[in-house]
């Protein structure tokens, strides 16, 4: 697992994935700005500010700090959405460099990828907003944030990587069969979410890591080559 982690980290900052990384960071930042504006609009709508300068200033500072914390808790949700959009770009490049003799995975239909990513975006968003509401409970919200995202991110990224070779049902079954290992992998990468700016690499890094982990946990299913013969792990039968 550690070798997969280090290899994914190397590839994330290498010329191989640099273009995809920059595009994913740009999209993630744009989504975070949109969500921040939406949060500010919600606060302005529901909070009636008295016309006293000191009150307005105090509330502006509190609102600003609230937005900073809010954006921090929104990063995992945004990462899950961006990961689904750039999965095939990242996986294709990682597979080509690390497994050149093996058959390539099957890109997901755009609509399927969007639906799958949107569903996980909603789940991760709700969980992290719940963790944000526990901000006043010292320690508890951090633990929930860490464990919940370790589970959710590792689950989504692994299934997305596996679905390039398997059906959604098969990918889910494979993930369940290796639930402990995949969760531990999630615990390994989730600390990145606590580092501002660096956490924006999660969609690319997490995808690359899970591509490697998927290849280590299970052999590739049989695929048909151009001549009709079965091909497993690059060998024609």
C-alpha positions in Angstrom: 0.0 0.0 0.0 2.8 2.4 0.9 4.5 1.8 -2.5 1.2 2.6 -4.3 0.9 5.8 -2.2 4.4 7.0 -3.0 4.1 6.1 -6.7 0.8 8.0 -7.0 2.3 11.0 -5.2 5.3 11.0 -7.6 3.0 10.7 -10.7 0.7 13.5 -9.4 3.5 16.1 -9.5 5.3 14.6 -12.6 4.8 15.9 -16.2 2.6 12.8 -16.7 -0.3 14.3 -14.7 0.7 17.9 -14.5 -1.8 19.1 -17.1 -4.7 17.2 -15.6 -3.7 18.4 -12.1 -3.8 22.0 -13.1 -7.2 21.6 -14.8 -8.6 19.8 -11.7 -7.3 22.5 -9.4 -8.8 25.2 -11.5 -12.2 23.5 -11.6 -12.1 22.8 -7.8 -11.2 26.4 -7.0 -14.1 27.6 -9.3 -16.6 25.3 -7.6 -15.4 26.4 -4.1 -15.8 30.1 -5.1 -19.4 29.3 -6.3 -20.2 27.4 -3.1 -18.7 30.2 -0.9 -20.8 32.8 -2.7 -23.9 30.6 -2.1 -23.1 30.2 1.6 -22.6 34.0 1.9 -25.9 34.6 0.2 -27.7 32.2 2.6 -26.2 33.9 5.6 -27.2 37.3 4.3 -30.7 36.1 3.7 -31.3 34.5 7.1 -29.3 37.0 9.3 -30.9 40.3 10.0 -28.1 42.7 10.8 -29.0 45.7 13.1 -27.8 49.1 11.8 -25.0 49.6 14.3 -21.4 49.9 12.8 -19.7 47.7 15.5 -22.4 45.0 15.1 -22.0 45.0 11.3 -18.2 44.8 11.6 -18.3 42.0 14.2 -20.7 40.0 12.1 -18.7 40.6 9.0 -15.6 39.1 10.7 -17.5 36.2 12.1 -19.1 35.5 8.7 -15.6 35.7 7.1 -14.3 33.1 9.5 -17.3 31.0 9.0 -16.8 31.0 5.3 -13.2 29.9 5.8 -14.2 27.0 7.9 -17.1 26.3 5.6 -14.8 26.1 2.5 -12.5 23.8 4.4 -15.3 21.4 5.1 -16.5 21.6 1.4 -13.2 20.6 -0.1 -13.9 16.8 0.2 -17.2 17.2 -1.5 -15.8 19.2 -4.3 -12.9 16.8 -4.6 -15.3 13.9 -5.0 -17.1 15.7 -7.8 -13.9 16.7 -9.7 -12.5 13.2 -9.3 -15.3 11.7 -11.2 -14.9 14.2 -14.1 -11.1 13.6 -14.5 -11.0 9.9 -13.5 -10.5 8.6 -17.0 -7.8 11.2 -17.9 -5.8 10.3 -14.8 -6.4 6.5 -15.0 -5.5 6.3 -18.6 -2.1 8.1 -18.1 -1.3 6.1 -14.9 -2.1 2.7 -16.6 -0.1 3.7 -19.6 3.0 4.5 -17.7 2.8 1.9 -14.9 1.2 -1.0 -16.7 2.1 -0.6 -20.4 1.7 -4.3 -21.3 -1.8 -4.7 -19.7 -5.1 -3.9 -21.4 -6.5 -0.4 -20.8 -9.6 0.2 -18.7 -12.9 1.2 -20.3 -13.8 4.9 -20.0 -17.1 5.5 -18.3 -19.9 7.1 -20.3 -20.0 10.8 -19.5 -23.6 10.7 -18.1 -22.8 7.7 -15.9 -19.7 9.4 -14.5 -21.7 12.6 -13.9 -24.5 10.8 -12.1 -22.1 8.7 -10.0 -20.0 11.7 -9.0 -23.1 13.9 -8.3 -24.5 11.2 -6.0 -21.2 11.0 -4.0 -20.9 14.8 -4.0 -24.3 15.0 -2.3 -23.4 12.3 0.3 -20.0 13.8 1.1 -21.5 17.3 1.3 -24.2 16.3 3.8 -21.7 14.4 6.0 -19.2 17.3 6.1 -21.9 19.9 6.7 -23.0 17.7 9.7 -19.3 17.6 10.9 -19.3 21.4 10.5 -22.4 21.7 12.7 -20.4 19.9 15.5 -17.7 22.5 15.4 -18.5 23.6 18.9 -17.9 20.1 20.3 -14.1 20.0 20.7 -12.3 17.1 19.0 -15.5 15.3 18.0 -16.0 17.1 14.7 -12.4 16.6 13.7 -12.6 12.8 14.4 -15.9 12.6 12.5 -14.5 14.6 9.6 -11.4 12.4 9.4 -13.1 9.0 9.7 -16.1 9.8 7.5 -13.9 11.2 4.7 -11.4 8.3 4.9 -14.3 6.0 4.3 -16.2 8.0 1.7 -13.3 9.1 -0.4 -11.6 5.7 -0.4 -14.9 4.1 -1.3 -15.7 6.4 -4.2 -12.2 6.6 -5.7 -11.7 2.8 -5.5 -15.0 2.0 -7.1 -14.4 4.5 -9.9 -11.0 3.0 -10.6 -12.5 -0.6 -10.5 -15.4 0.4 -12.8 -13.0 0.9 -15.7 -12.7 -2.9 -15.8 -15.8 -4.1 -14.0 -19.5 -3.4 -13.7 -20.7 -1.2 -10.9 -21.9 -4.2 -9.0 -18.6 -6.1 -9.4 -16.7 -3.0 -8.3 -18.8 -2.6 -5.2 -18.4 -6.3 -4.4 -14.6 -6.1 -4.8 -14.6 -3.0 -2.6 -16.6 -4.8 0.1 -14.4 -7.8 -0.1 -11.4 -5.6 0.6 -13.1 -3.1 2.9 -10.5 -3.0 5.6 -7.6 -2.5 3.3 -9.4 0.2 1.3 -10.5 2.0 4.5 -6.9 2.0 5.7 -5.9 3.5 2.4 -8.4 6.2 3.0 -6.9 6.9 6.4 -3.5 7.2 4.7 -4.6 9.8 2.2 -7.2 11.8 4.2 -4.6 13.9 6.2 -4.0 15.7 2.9 -7.4 17.3 3.3 -6.2 19.1 6.4 -3.5 20.9 4.5 -4.8 24.1 2.7 -3.8 24.3 -1.0 -2.3 20.8 -1.0 -5.8 19.4 -0.4 -6.6 20.5 -4.0 -4.5 17.7 -5.4 -6.8 15.1 -3.9 -8.9 14.4 -7.1 -5.8 13.5 -9.1 -3.7 12.0 -6.3 -6.6 9.9 -4.9 -7.5 8.6 -8.3 -3.9 7.6 -9.1 -3.5 5.9 -5.7 -6.7 3.9 -6.1 -5.8 2.9 -9.7 -2.6 1.3 -8.2 -4.4 -0.2 -5.2 -7.0 -1.8 -7.5 -4.3 -3.4 -9.6 -2.6 -4.8 -6.4 -5.8 -6.1 -4.8 -7.3 -8.1 -7.7 -6.4 -9.5 -11.1 -7.9 -7.8 -14.1 -11.1 -9.5 -15.4 -10.9 -11.2 -18.8 -11.2 -8.9 -21.8 -11.6 -9.7 -25.5 -8.7 -8.6 -27.8 -9.1 -7.4 -31.3 -8.8 -11.0 -32.6 -11.6 -12.2 -30.2 -9.2 -14.1 -27.9 -9.5 -13.6 -24.1 -6.8 -11.3 -22.6 -6.0 -11.5 -18.9 -3.2 -9.4 -17.4 -1.8 -8.7 -20.8 -1.6 -12.4 -21.8 -3.7 -13.8 -24.7 -5.4 -17.1 -24.0 
